[in-house]
Amino acid sequence: MIGRAGCPFCERISREDYDLSWLNAVSFEPLNPVTPGHRLFVTRTHHSPLSDPFERIRDWKPGQEMYPAGVKDVLPLLTNWRHVNRITEPYNLILNAGAEASQTIEHLHLHYIPRREGDGLMLPWTSAPTPEEATRD
């Protein structure tokens, strides 16, 4: 297997279980799509969205762009895929980084989620009081 042992995405990539493929990334429908057309865009190389960028900070120079490792591999492919397929529908693009942010697989991936009026999808964002507001009476 290529990638990290035990990573479901690395295992899936190793089995070539995807329907779109590029040099640096693959794309496939998630096991539980939240809307019709929901896709995952996944880096071929195993990157952790939380730890990998910090390993590269020591080499950063002023003026350089800084992205979580792998985002520069995936985002242009997703954008090009939408353009080539003439996809113009509204969508959410979500990167979860860490369990508290709803990440369930520690391998960098972007969720492309098409949106339609009345699709019923409620994103897990709710208004929460700031620490200052929480201490007010």
FENVEN-V181746 format. One record per residue. N is the residue number from 1. OMEGA is omega as a letter, one per 40 degrees, with the letter a starting at -180 (NA if undefined). D_FIRST is the distance of its C-alpha to the first C-alpha in whole Angstrom. Layout:
n->(N:N)
omega->(OMEGA:OMEGA)
d_first->(D_FIRST:D_FIRST)
This chain:
n->(1:2:3:4:5:6:7:8:9:10:11:12:13:14:15:16:17:18:19:20:21:22:23:24:25:26:27:28:29:30:31:32:33:34:35:36:37:38:39:40:41:42:43:44:45:46:47:48:49:50:51:52:53:54:55:56:57:58:59:60:61:62:63:64:65:66:67:68:69:70:71:72:73:74:75:76:77:78:79:80:81:82:83:84:85:86:87:88:89:90:91:92:93:94:95:96:97:98:99:100:101:102:103:104:105:106:107:108:109:110:111:112:113:114:115:116:117:118:119:120:121:122:123:124:125:126:127:128:129:130:131:132:133:134:135:136:137)
omega->(i:i:a:i:i:i:a:i:i:i:a:i:i:i:a:a:i:a:i:a:i:a:a:a:i:i:i:i:i:i:a:a:a:i:i:i:i:i:i:i:a:i:i:i:a:i:i:a:i:a:a:a:a:i:a:a:a:i:a:i:i:a:i:i:i:i:i:a:i:a:i:i:a:a:i:i:i:i:i:i:i:a:a:a:i:i:a:a:i:a:i:i:a:i:i:a:i:a:a:i:i:i:a:i:a:i:a:i:i:i:i:a:i:a:i:i:i:a:i:a:i:i:a:i:i:i:i:i:i:i:i:i:a:a:i:i:NA)
d_first->(0:4:6:8:7:10:10:11:11:8:7:10:9:6:8:11:13:15:19:19:17:19:17:17:16:16:18:19:21:21:21:25:26:29:31:31:29:27:23:21:20:16:15:12:12:12:16:18:21:23:22:21:24:26:24:26:29:31:30:32:35:38:38:34:32:30:27:24:21:20:23:24:21:22:25:27:24:25:29:29:27:30:33:32:32:35:34:37:37:37:33:32:29:28:25:25:24:25:25:29:28:27:23:21:17:17:15:18:19:22:24:27:29:32:35:38:42:42:38:39:36:37:35:34:37:40:43:43:46:46:46:50:50:49:52:55:57)
